[in-house]
Amino acid sequence: MVRRLLSLSRPLYWLYEKRLLKEVKGGPVPKHLGLILDGNRRYARALGLSPVKGHEFGVQKAYEVLEWCLEMGIKTVTVWVFSTDNFRRPPEEVEELMRLFVREAERMAEDHRILEHQVRVRFIGRREGFSEEVLRALERLEAKTQHHQGMVLNIALGYGGREEIVDAVKRLLLGAWERGLSPKELAERLTPEDIARHLYTAGLPDPDFIIRTSGEIRLSGFLLWQSAYSEFYFADVLWPEFRKIDFLRALRSYQARERRFGR
């Protein structure tokens, strides 16, 4: 009976998805979309699986969502994959994640979607704590896609919003010192734009829209500086369960909002 009901509901979902897609394609889409991929471990736990299996399901979902973003013409996407706090997880889980990062970086370097759509992949965050094997795999992928002219895909690894701001200020101070500026002179000249030019995302537009899955209603430090005027959407579904319908509903919500930027 349950299977029959599920089979009957599929055409309805398909029709609803098609209607939503047509509706959303007629409106504006974010220039820069931020994604907080939350809920992989809870998804695995609910299925009685190990946490790393949840992360593997999450990776497959990320590829799907990348395709949806390409379909919608979104020019910049930043996905938060691993935070600085995540290093405090159980060592065996962190080790499995490191292996996953290497495998997926190598896979992405040959992925037809990355190559055909000329996606430029960048890794943002602190690289301390990652093994040489991980860093080499990340650097190879960045180098292979650095001349691509399509979507910019930022993958936040070893990322923390406070750490990003600290790193930006450090670079700013060192640059001022190299130019012979005193702290007083720098303080007198300092503007928000000066700090923005030293962020990991320098040269890219700030995110218009940020989606977080799993029902958590907080940013947890994601793009703290850049999200000053972002719109937010918190989806109740866990990341591996995030459907195209959920994605389109989020975009529809974004399109219904009036962005005033404090005016």
C-alpha positions, -999 to +999 in steps of 0.1 A: +000+000+000+028+024+010+047+016-022+016+022-043+010+056-027+047+065-033+045+055-069+013+076-073+028+106-057+059+107-080+041+122-110+026+149-088+060+158-074+073+159-110+045+182-121+050+204-091+087+207-097+082+216-133+057+243-123+081+257-097+110+257-121+091+277-147+079+301-120+114+307-105+132+309-139+111+340-146+126+359-117+160+371-105+184+347-090+212+354-066+246+365-080+263+347-051+246+318-032+260+305+001+252+270+012+257+256+047+256+218+042+242+206+076+228+173+087+250+146+071+258+129+104+222+130+117+210+115+083+235+086+087+226+081+124+189+078+114+198+050+090+221+033+115+252+041+095+286+056+104+291+094+101+314+091+071+285+074+052+265+105+058+292+127+045+294+105+014+257+110+008+262+147+014+289+148-014+265+133-039+239+158-030+264+186-034+270+175-070+232+175-076+228+210-062+257+222-083+238+211-114+207+230-102+228+262-097+243+258-132+208+253-146+196+285-128+226+306-140+240+314-106+275+328-111+291+323-077+284+296-051+302+291-018+296+258+001+308+253+037+321+218+039+345+217+069+349+243+097+379+250+119+357+236+148+353+203+129+389+194+137+377+187+172+355+158+160+366+122+168+400+116+151+387+086+131+359+107+116+384+135+107+407+110+091+379+096+070+369+131+060+405+139+049+404+108+026+371+119+013+385+154+005+414+139-015+391+115-034+366+142-043+392+168-053+407+142-077+372+133-090+362+170-095+393+176-116+380+151-141+342+157-136+325+165-169+302+191-153+332+210-140+350+209-174+320+214-197+306+244-177+341+259-171+336+259-133+364+276-115+370+258-081+386+277-052+393+266-017+388+292+010+399+289+047+430+281+067+451+253+054+468+246+087+459+212+100+455+195+066+480+169+055+503+174+025+482+148+006+450+168+011+467+201+002+483+187-030+449+174-041+432+208-035+460+227-052+459+205-083+421+211-086+425+248-082+454+249-108+434+228-133+404+251-132+420+285-125+415+297-161+379+286-163+354+314-171+322+299-158+307+297-123+331+303-094+327+275-068+342+284-035+346+254-012+351+264+024+375+240+041+391+248+075+369+278+074+357+300+103+342+335+099+361+350+128+393+335+116+387+349+082+384+385+096+415+380+117+435+368+087+422+398+067+433+423+094+467+406+096+472+409+059+461+445+060+485+453+088+514+436+072+507+454+039+506+487+057+539+480+075+556+471+042+545+505+029+559+522+059+525+533+074+523+538+111+493+523+130+479+558+134+481+565+097+464+532+089+437+538+115+430+573+100+426+558+064+409+525+072+376+517+055+354+486+053+365+482+017+401+479+028+392+449+050+369+434+023+399+434-002+418+411+022+390+385+028+391+350+013+364+361-012+381+393-023+370+403-058+337+384-056+302+399-049+289+394-013+263+366-010+228+377-019+213+346-004+224+319+021+206+286+026+212+263+056+197+229+059+188+207+089+165+231+107+193+250+125+185+287+125+220+303+128+250+311+106+276+295+129+302+320+116+296+315+079+308+345+058+303+368+088+316+399+071+301+393+037+266+384+049+258+418+063+230+423+038+223+387+028+189+371+028+186+338+047+166+307+043+166+278+068+153+245+054+140+218+078+154+189+057+188+173+064+213+181+036+213+146+020+175+148+017+175+183+002+154+180-030+152+202-061+117+212-049+133+225-016+159+244-037+133+260-059+111+269-029+141+287-014+147+306-046+110+315-048+112+329-012+143+349-022+125+364-052+096+375-030+117+396-008+125+433-011+161+440-006+166+475+007+203+474+020+194+496+050+177+523+028 
